[in-house]
Amino acid sequence: MTTWLLSSSSDRRALDIVDGAGPFNDKGPHYSRRTPGSKTFTGVGREVVLVTECGRAVWACVQQRTPSARGTGSSRGRSGKTDAAPRYIWRNMLFRNLGAGLSSELIESATARTYEEWLRRYGSIPEERLRTEIEIGAVRSRNPGYCYKVAGWEFDRVVRGKLYMFAPVRTQPLPFPSLASASPRASPDAGPQPERAFEGEPSPEVALAPLGRVASSVPG
């Protein structure tokens, strides 16, 4: 099984995969990348970014606050009350596989590793259920989200051309038994490995779609 290494949104190896740069300059940037060449790609918020040991896949999850309710806040000279119920989303905002293995297997192992690293780094798992969104018109697959489905993710809804899915609910304590050892980190000196067969499911996009907090079960 492919090993995921703890990385960051400013890691050169992660940025090369996202931007289609360096050894992947023939791939072009990921469709969600708004500013190719910028020094980071996750925006403001808590994050866990992973890169495969072979340097051919990247995975990023973030927890971000959604815009405040209308009529609240006091920025730009306005006066108003602070939003009494700030909302957050926890989302897999990017996954790109350029030949690291089967996408469904990568998603499954990255999801488990995200839970482990999030607990290690921040002390607790967010109340919000981990979700992703896939821009249907931007992916090549005739069955968008299929690799996520195989990895255990659940369909939620389609809104304005985006497919929303939720990660499997955790059923085992952390750390995950297979990941109990110390977390390896990406080595900037490791070069890319030969490409292997993989499922061609491109990744979800970066743009936020604020739905607020979600329940522990997927709506019907």
C-alpha positions in Angstrom: 0.0 0.0 0.0 1.2 3.5 -0.8 2.5 5.5 2.2 1.3 9.0 2.8 3.8 11.4 4.3 2.9 14.5 6.4 3.4 17.6 4.3 2.2 21.2 4.2 0.5 23.6 1.7 3.9 25.3 1.1 5.8 22.1 0.5 7.4 22.2 -2.9 6.5 18.6 -3.7 2.9 19.2 -2.9 2.9 22.4 -5.0 4.4 20.7 -8.0 1.6 18.2 -8.0 -1.1 20.8 -7.6 0.4 23.2 -10.2 1.6 20.6 -12.6 5.1 22.0 -12.2 8.6 20.5 -11.9 8.5 16.8 -12.9 4.8 17.3 -13.9 5.0 20.3 -16.1 3.2 18.5 -18.9 0.1 18.0 -16.7 -1.0 21.6 -16.1 -2.5 22.9 -12.9 -5.3 21.2 -11.1 -8.6 22.6 -12.2 -9.4 24.1 -8.8 -6.1 26.0 -8.7 -6.9 29.7 -8.9 -3.4 31.1 -8.7 -0.8 28.6 -10.1 2.7 29.5 -8.8 1.6 31.0 -5.5 3.4 29.8 -2.4 0.5 28.0 -0.8 -2.8 26.4 -1.8 -5.1 25.8 1.2 -6.0 29.3 2.3 -6.7 30.3 5.9 -7.6 27.7 8.5 -6.4 24.5 10.1 -5.0 21.9 7.7 -3.6 18.5 7.2 -1.7 18.0 3.9 -0.3 14.7 2.8 2.0 13.7 -0.1 2.6 10.1 -1.2 6.1 8.7 -0.6 6.5 8.4 -4.4 5.7 12.1 -4.8 2.9 11.6 -7.3 -0.3 12.3 -5.2 -1.4 15.1 -2.8 -4.3 15.2 -0.4 -5.4 18.3 1.6 -8.1 18.7 4.3 -8.9 22.0 5.9 -11.3 23.4 8.6 -12.4 26.9 7.7 -15.0 29.3 9.0 -17.8 30.2 6.6 -18.9 33.8 6.0 -20.7 35.4 8.9 -24.4 35.7 8.8 -25.8 38.8 6.9 -26.0 41.8 9.2 -23.3 40.7 11.6 -19.7 42.0 12.0 -18.2 45.5 12.1 -15.5 45.5 9.5 -15.0 48.3 6.9 -16.6 50.9 9.1 -19.8 49.0 9.6 -21.3 48.5 13.1 -23.0 45.3 14.0 -23.1 42.5 16.5 -20.7 39.6 16.3 -22.1 36.5 14.7 -23.3 34.5 17.7 -23.2 31.2 15.8 -20.1 31.0 13.6 -20.1 28.1 11.2 -17.3 25.9 10.1 -16.7 23.3 7.5 -14.2 20.5 7.5 -13.4 19.5 4.0 -11.1 17.5 1.7 -10.5 20.5 -0.5 -8.0 18.8 -2.9 -6.9 15.4 -4.0 -4.8 14.8 -7.1 -3.3 11.5 -8.2 -0.7 11.6 -11.0 0.2 7.9 -10.9 0.7 6.9 -7.2 -1.7 4.0 -7.4 -5.5 3.3 -7.3 -7.3 6.5 -6.4 -9.8 4.6 -4.3 -7.1 3.0 -2.2 -5.3 6.3 -1.8 -8.5 8.1 -0.7 -9.2 5.4 1.9 -5.8 5.5 3.4 -5.6 9.3 3.3 -8.9 9.6 5.1 -7.7 7.4 7.9 -4.4 9.3 8.1 -6.2 12.6 8.2 -8.1 11.6 11.3 -4.9 10.5 13.0 -2.9 13.6 12.1 -5.7 15.9 12.9 -6.0 14.5 16.4 -2.3 14.5 16.9 -1.9 18.2 15.8 -5.1 19.8 17.1 -6.1 17.5 20.0 -9.7 16.7 18.8 -11.7 15.9 15.7 -14.0 18.7 14.4 -17.7 18.4 15.2 -18.4 18.8 11.5 -18.3 15.7 9.4 -15.5 15.6 6.8 -16.8 16.2 3.3 -15.7 16.9 -0.2 -17.1 18.5 -3.3 -16.4 17.5 -6.9 -17.1 19.9 -9.8 -18.9 17.5 -12.1 -18.2 19.4 -15.3 -14.4 19.6 -14.7 -13.7 15.9 -14.2 -13.0 13.4 -16.9 -14.8 10.5 -15.2 -18.2 9.4 -16.6 -19.1 8.5 -13.0 -17.9 11.5 -10.9 -17.1 10.5 -7.3 -16.8 6.8 -8.0 -13.4 6.5 -6.4 -14.6 8.2 -3.3 -17.6 5.8 -3.2 -15.4 2.8 -3.5 -13.3 4.2 -0.6 -16.5 4.3 1.6 -17.5 8.0 1.1 -21.3 8.6 1.0 -23.3 10.6 -1.5 -25.0 13.7 -0.1 -26.4 15.9 -2.9 -25.6 17.8 -6.1 -25.8 21.6 -5.9 -25.1 23.8 -8.9 -23.0 21.3 -10.6 -21.1 20.1 -7.6 -21.3 16.7 -6.1 -21.1 16.6 -2.3 -20.0 13.5 -0.4 -19.2 12.7 3.2 -16.4 10.6 4.6 -17.1 7.4 6.5 -18.1 7.9 10.1 -15.2 6.8 12.4 -16.0 3.5 14.1 -12.6 2.8 15.7 -10.5 4.7 18.2 -7.5 6.8 17.2 -4.7 6.4 16.4 -5.6 3.9 13.8 -3.7 0.6 14.5 -2.0 0.6 11.1 -0.8 4.1 11.6 0.3 4.0 15.2 4.0 4.5 14.5 5.6 7.9 14.3 4.4 10.0 11.4 6.9 10.1 8.5 7.4 13.4 6.8 8.0 14.1 3.1 11.6 14.3 2.1 12.3 17.1 -0.4 15.2 15.1 -1.9 13.2 12.1 -3.0 12.5 12.2 -6.7 9.3 10.9 -8.5 8.9 7.2 -9.1 7.7 5.4 -12.3 4.0 6.0 -12.9 1.7 3.1 -12.1 -1.9 2.4 -13.2 -4.5 4.4 -11.4 -8.2 5.2 -11.5 -8.6 8.5 -13.3 -10.8 10.3 -10.9 -9.7 13.9 -10.7 -10.1 15.7 -7.4 -12.5 18.1 -5.7 -12.2 21.8 -6.2 -10.9 24.4 -3.8 -13.8 26.9 -3.8 -15.8 27.0 -0.6 -19.5 26.1 -0.7 -20.7 27.0 2.8 -23.3 24.6 4.0 -22.7 25.1 7.7 -22.3 22.2 10.2 -23.4 18.8 9.1 -25.0 16.0 11.1 -23.2 12.8 11.9 -25.4 11.0 9.3 -25.9 11.8 5.7 -29.3 13.3 4.8 -31.5 11.1 2.7 
